[in-house]
């Protein structure tokens, strides 16, 4: 699939605020109440075709870096 439109989105928030759970839900996975906090780097890539365009969305959850 050739990508016509590429979006990169960074989700920032406190540890345990649900950033990775949002990514799981957007990717069609179910909510996991026993999800362990992400350590390191995580990302999800979602590809969709709408109105004749191929969209790619890359999502990066990050903990707040500065208090």
C-alpha positions in Angstrom: 0.0 0.0 0.0 1.4 3.4 -1.0 0.8 6.0 1.6 -0.8 9.2 0.3 -1.0 10.9 3.7 1.2 10.4 6.8 0.4 11.7 10.3 2.7 11.4 13.3 1.1 12.0 16.7 2.9 12.2 20.0 0.8 11.5 23.1 2.3 13.0 26.3 1.1 12.6 29.8 1.8 11.3 33.3 2.8 7.6 33.8 -0.3 5.5 34.1 -2.6 8.0 32.5 -3.7 5.6 29.7 -1.7 6.7 26.7 -0.8 3.1 25.6 -4.4 1.9 26.3 -5.7 4.6 23.9 -3.3 3.3 21.3 -4.5 -0.3 21.8 -8.2 0.8 21.4 -7.4 2.8 18.3 -5.7 -0.3 16.8 -8.8 -2.4 17.4 -7.5 -4.2 20.4 -9.5 -4.6 23.6 -8.8 -2.7 26.9 -6.5 -4.7 29.3 -7.0 -3.7 32.9 -3.8 -5.6 33.8 -1.6 -3.6 31.4 1.9 -3.0 32.8 3.4 0.5 32.4 5.5 1.0 29.3 9.2 1.2 29.8 11.2 2.6 26.9 9.7 3.4 23.5 6.4 2.2 22.2 4.5 3.1 19.0 1.6 1.9 17.0 1.0 2.3 13.3 -2.5 2.4 11.9 -3.2 2.2 8.1 -6.6 3.0 6.7 -8.1 3.7 3.2 -10.7 6.4 3.1 -12.2 8.3 0.1 -9.6 6.9 -2.2 -6.6 7.9 -0.1 -4.2 5.7 1.9 -3.7 7.1 5.4 -0.9 6.1 7.8 -1.0 7.3 11.4 2.0 6.7 13.6 1.3 7.2 17.4 4.0 7.6 20.0 3.1 7.6 23.7 5.6 9.5 25.9 5.7 10.2 29.6 5.9 13.9 30.6 9.6 14.8 30.4 9.5 18.0 32.5 7.5 18.5 35.7 
